[in-house]
Amino acid sequence: MSGQLFVGIPPEDGVTDRLWPMRTVALSDDSTQLEQLLGFGRAPDGELYVIGDSGVYLLAQAG
């Protein structure tokens, strides 16, 4: 594997003007799948997007 994926954990007190605690996310040994993920972005209205080799995807809440 040639990289790591990190996730930020929002503080429980709701204060977001400081660095969030971070941890690594376990990845599978099939690193060829990771090449498709290029980045993440957030729109001014708060919507979260994932950018990959095949396009841009809006993440929506399940349900």
C-alpha positions as CSV (number, residue, x, y, z in Angstrom):
1,M,0.0,0.0,0.0
2,S,1.4,3.4,-0.9
3,G,-0.8,5.7,1.3
4,Q,-3.0,6.2,4.2
5,L,-6.6,7.6,4.7
6,F,-7.3,9.8,7.7
7,V,-10.6,10.9,9.2
8,G,-11.2,13.9,11.4
9,I,-13.5,13.5,14.4
10,P,-15.6,16.5,15.3
11,P,-15.3,17.6,18.9
12,E,-18.2,16.6,21.2
13,D,-18.5,20.2,22.5
14,G,-19.3,21.5,19.0
15,V,-16.4,23.9,18.9
16,T,-15.1,23.7,15.4
17,D,-12.5,26.5,15.3
18,R,-9.6,24.2,16.3
19,L,-8.0,21.1,14.9
20,W,-10.1,17.9,15.2
21,P,-8.6,14.7,16.6
22,M,-7.6,12.4,13.7
23,R,-7.3,8.7,13.2
24,T,-6.3,6.4,10.3
25,V,-8.8,4.3,8.5
26,A,-7.9,0.7,7.8
27,L,-7.7,-0.1,4.1
28,S,-7.9,-3.4,2.3
29,D,-4.8,-4.9,0.6
30,D,-6.4,-4.2,-2.9
31,S,-4.8,-0.8,-3.3
32,T,-5.9,-0.6,-7.0
33,Q,-9.3,0.5,-5.8
34,L,-7.9,3.5,-3.9
35,E,-6.5,5.0,-7.1
36,Q,-10.1,5.9,-8.2
37,L,-10.5,8.3,-5.2
38,L,-9.1,11.8,-5.9
39,G,-10.5,14.0,-3.1
40,F,-13.4,15.4,-1.1
41,G,-15.0,18.8,-1.2
42,R,-17.7,20.7,0.7
43,A,-20.0,23.3,-1.0
44,P,-20.9,26.6,0.7
45,D,-24.3,25.1,1.5
46,G,-22.7,22.2,3.4
47,E,-23.1,19.4,0.8
48,L,-20.3,17.0,0.7
49,Y,-18.8,15.7,-2.6
50,V,-16.4,12.9,-3.5
51,I,-14.3,13.3,-6.6
52,G,-13.0,10.3,-8.5
53,D,-11.7,9.1,-11.8
54,S,-15.3,8.6,-13.1
55,G,-16.8,11.9,-11.9
56,V,-18.1,13.9,-9.0
57,Y,-20.6,12.4,-6.5
58,L,-22.8,14.1,-4.0
59,L,-22.9,12.2,-0.7
60,A,-26.5,12.0,0.7
61,Q,-27.7,10.8,4.0
62,A,-29.2,7.3,3.9
63,G,-32.9,7.0,4.6
